[in-house]
């Protein structure tokens, strides 16, 4: 790290390095010492900014949730878009983000299955709640206006995220769907990304549109 780099950037630098490290080694396999070594800082600096590995993980999730918050705000503010067009744009944004950090998202899903850190998991889930509510709100608005069928808005959103998480959980499954070898990385394949985007949009359209 450049010693002349402004101090305000050090926290982001640690977060960016931690994203890669957690993606490579998982939550359990990563230590604060590992991060300090990789980031070229001392352990005291990591503890100063985050205090613990759990708080560091929460900071990463908060950064990702904040990014999606900005994307959602722009989509929600666009009065030229109908409700279904807003959902299409959100689906595209989620897929782009998930594919860009697919390994870390896999680690995140695996971590949420561990029962020994309920407090951390509750904090992580709370970070996504506002984003979730806004997507659900779009669906509710479409139902109220009569443009959408009467469906369960929350479970409709869960179906979108659930499909994404399932695809991200197993590259091997994706490769079998595309008849690719085991060592192929489907998340670098623009055709597969387009295929998934089209599928989720079609699924949502079929569920919602009259």
C-alpha positions as CSV (number, residue, x, y, z in Angstrom):
1,X,0.0,0.0,0.0
2,X,1.3,3.4,-0.9
3,X,2.4,5.2,2.4
4,X,1.2,8.5,1.0
5,X,-2.3,7.1,0.4
6,X,-4.9,9.2,2.4
7,X,-6.0,7.5,5.6
8,X,-9.7,7.6,4.5
9,X,-8.8,5.0,1.8
10,X,-7.2,2.5,4.2
11,X,-10.5,1.1,5.4
12,X,-11.7,0.5,1.8
13,X,-8.3,-1.0,1.0
14,X,-8.7,-3.5,3.8
15,X,-12.3,-4.3,2.7
16,X,-11.2,-4.9,-0.9
17,X,-8.4,-7.2,0.2
18,X,-10.7,-9.0,2.6
19,X,-13.3,-9.7,-0.1
20,X,-10.7,-11.5,-2.1
21,X,-9.3,-13.4,0.9
22,X,-12.7,-14.5,2.1
23,X,-13.5,-15.7,-1.4
24,X,-10.4,-17.7,-1.5
25,X,-10.3,-19.2,2.0
26,X,-13.8,-18.8,3.4
27,X,-14.8,-17.2,6.6
28,X,-13.4,-19.9,8.9
29,X,-10.2,-20.2,6.9
30,X,-9.4,-16.5,7.1
31,X,-7.6,-14.9,10.0
32,X,-7.0,-11.2,10.8
33,X,-3.3,-12.0,10.5
34,X,-3.9,-13.3,6.9
35,X,-5.6,-10.0,6.0
36,X,-2.9,-7.9,7.6
37,X,-0.2,-9.8,5.7
38,X,-2.1,-9.5,2.4
39,X,-2.9,-5.8,2.8
40,X,0.6,-5.0,3.9
41,X,-0.5,-3.5,7.3
42,X,-0.1,-4.5,10.9
43,X,-2.8,-6.4,12.8
44,X,-3.4,-3.4,15.0
45,X,-4.6,-1.4,12.0
46,X,-7.2,-4.1,11.1
47,X,-8.4,-4.2,14.7
48,X,-8.6,-0.4,14.8
49,X,-10.9,-0.2,11.8
50,X,-13.0,-3.4,12.5
51,X,-12.3,-4.8,15.9
52,X,-13.0,-8.4,14.9
53,X,-13.3,-10.7,11.9
54,X,-17.1,-10.7,12.3
55,X,-17.3,-6.9,12.1
56,X,-15.0,-7.0,9.1
57,X,-17.4,-9.4,7.3
58,X,-20.3,-7.2,8.2
59,X,-18.5,-4.2,6.8
60,X,-18.0,-6.0,3.5
61,X,-21.7,-6.9,3.3
62,X,-22.7,-3.3,4.3
63,X,-20.5,-2.0,1.4
64,X,-22.3,-4.4,-1.1
65,X,-25.7,-3.5,0.3
66,X,-24.9,0.2,0.0
67,X,-23.9,-0.2,-3.7
68,X,-27.2,-1.9,-4.5
69,X,-29.0,0.8,-2.5
70,X,-27.6,3.4,-4.9
71,X,-28.6,1.3,-7.9
72,X,-32.1,0.8,-6.6
73,X,-32.5,4.5,-5.8
74,X,-31.7,5.4,-9.4
75,X,-34.1,2.8,-10.8
76,X,-36.9,3.8,-8.4
77,X,-36.5,7.5,-9.2
78,X,-36.9,6.8,-13.0
79,X,-40.5,7.9,-13.7
80,X,-40.2,6.7,-17.3
81,X,-40.0,3.1,-16.2
82,X,-43.1,1.0,-15.6
83,X,-43.1,-1.4,-12.6
84,X,-42.1,-4.4,-14.8
85,X,-39.3,-2.4,-16.4
86,X,-38.0,-1.5,-13.0
87,X,-38.0,-5.1,-12.0
88,X,-36.1,-6.0,-15.2
89,X,-33.5,-3.4,-14.5
90,X,-33.1,-4.6,-10.9
91,X,-32.7,-8.2,-12.1
92,X,-30.0,-7.1,-14.5
93,X,-28.2,-5.2,-11.7
94,X,-28.4,-8.1,-9.2
95,X,-27.0,-10.6,-11.8
96,X,-24.2,-8.2,-12.8
97,X,-23.2,-7.7,-9.2
98,X,-23.5,-11.4,-8.2
99,X,-21.5,-12.5,-11.2
100,X,-18.8,-9.9,-10.5
101,X,-18.3,-11.3,-7.0
102,X,-19.7,-14.8,-7.4
103,X,-17.1,-16.5,-5.1
104,X,-17.7,-14.1,-2.2
105,X,-21.5,-14.4,-2.5
106,X,-21.1,-18.2,-2.3
107,X,-19.1,-17.7,0.9
108,X,-21.8,-15.4,2.2
109,X,-24.5,-18.0,1.6
110,X,-22.4,-20.7,3.2
111,X,-21.8,-18.5,6.3
112,X,-25.5,-17.8,6.7
113,X,-26.1,-21.5,7.1
114,X,-23.8,-21.7,10.1
115,X,-25.9,-21.6,13.3
116,X,-23.2,-20.5,15.7
117,X,-23.1,-16.8,14.7
118,X,-26.8,-15.8,14.8
119,X,-26.1,-12.3,16.0
120,X,-23.7,-11.6,13.0
121,X,-26.2,-13.2,10.6
122,X,-29.0,-11.0,11.9
123,X,-26.9,-7.9,11.4
124,X,-26.1,-9.1,7.8
125,X,-29.7,-9.8,7.0
126,X,-30.8,-6.4,8.4
127,X,-28.4,-4.7,6.0
128,X,-30.4,-6.1,3.0
129,X,-33.9,-5.5,4.5
130,X,-34.4,-2.0,3.0
131,X,-33.3,-3.1,-0.5
132,X,-35.7,-6.1,-0.2
133,X,-38.6,-3.9,0.9
134,X,-38.1,-1.6,-2.1
135,X,-38.3,-4.4,-4.5
136,X,-41.3,-5.9,-2.8
137,X,-42.8,-2.4,-2.9
138,X,-42.6,-2.3,-6.7
139,X,-44.4,-5.6,-6.9
140,X,-47.1,-4.4,-4.4
141,X,-47.6,-1.2,-6.4
142,X,-48.0,-3.2,-9.6
143,X,-50.6,-5.4,-7.9
144,X,-52.5,-2.4,-6.5
145,X,-52.6,-0.7,-9.9
146,X,-54.0,-3.9,-11.5
147,X,-51.0,-4.4,-13.8
148,X,-49.7,-7.4,-11.9
149,X,-51.5,-10.6,-10.8
150,X,-52.2,-11.0,-7.1
151,X,-49.1,-12.9,-5.9
152,X,-47.0,-13.1,-2.8
153,X,-44.6,-10.1,-3.2
154,X,-42.1,-11.3,-0.6
155,X,-41.9,-14.8,-2.0
156,X,-41.7,-13.5,-5.5
157,X,-38.5,-11.6,-4.5
158,X,-37.3,-14.7,-2.7
159,X,-37.7,-16.7,-5.9
160,X,-35.5,-14.2,-7.8
161,X,-32.7,-14.3,-5.2
162,X,-33.2,-18.0,-4.6
163,X,-32.6,-18.8,-8.3
164,X,-29.5,-16.6,-8.3
165,X,-28.1,-18.2,-5.1
166,X,-28.7,-21.7,-6.5
167,X,-26.8,-20.9,-9.7
168,X,-23.9,-19.3,-7.7
169,X,-23.7,-22.2,-5.2
170,X,-22.5,-24.7,-7.8
171,X,-20.4,-23.9,-10.8
172,X,-20.4,-27.6,-11.5
173,X,-24.1,-27.7,-11.9
174,X,-23.9,-24.7,-14.3
175,X,-21.3,-26.5,-16.4
176,X,-23.5,-29.5,-16.7
177,X,-26.3,-27.3,-17.9
178,X,-24.0,-25.9,-20.6
179,X,-22.2,-29.2,-21.3
180,X,-18.9,-27.7,-20.2
181,X,-15.9,-29.4,-18.5
182,X,-15.5,-29.3,-14.7
183,X,-12.7,-26.7,-14.9
184,X,-14.8,-24.3,-16.9
185,X,-15.8,-21.0,-15.2
186,X,-19.5,-20.3,-16.1
187,X,-19.4,-16.9,-14.4
188,X,-17.0,-15.6,-17.0
189,X,-19.4,-16.6,-19.8
190,X,-21.5,-13.7,-21.1
191,X,-23.8,-16.1,-22.9
192,X,-24.6,-17.9,-19.6
193,X,-25.1,-14.6,-17.9
194,X,-27.5,-13.5,-20.6
195,X,-29.3,-16.9,-20.4
196,X,-29.8,-16.6,-16.7
197,X,-31.0,-12.9,-17.0
198,X,-33.5,-13.9,-19.7
199,X,-34.7,-16.9,-17.6
200,X,-35.3,-14.9,-14.5
201,X,-37.1,-12.1,-16.4
202,X,-39.3,-14.6,-18.1
203,X,-40.1,-16.3,-14.8
204,X,-41.0,-13.0,-13.2
205,X,-43.1,-11.8,-16.2
206,X,-45.0,-15.1,-16.3
207,X,-45.7,-14.9,-12.6
208,X,-46.7,-11.2,-12.5
209,X,-48.2,-10.1,-15.9
210,X,-51.8,-10.6,-16.7
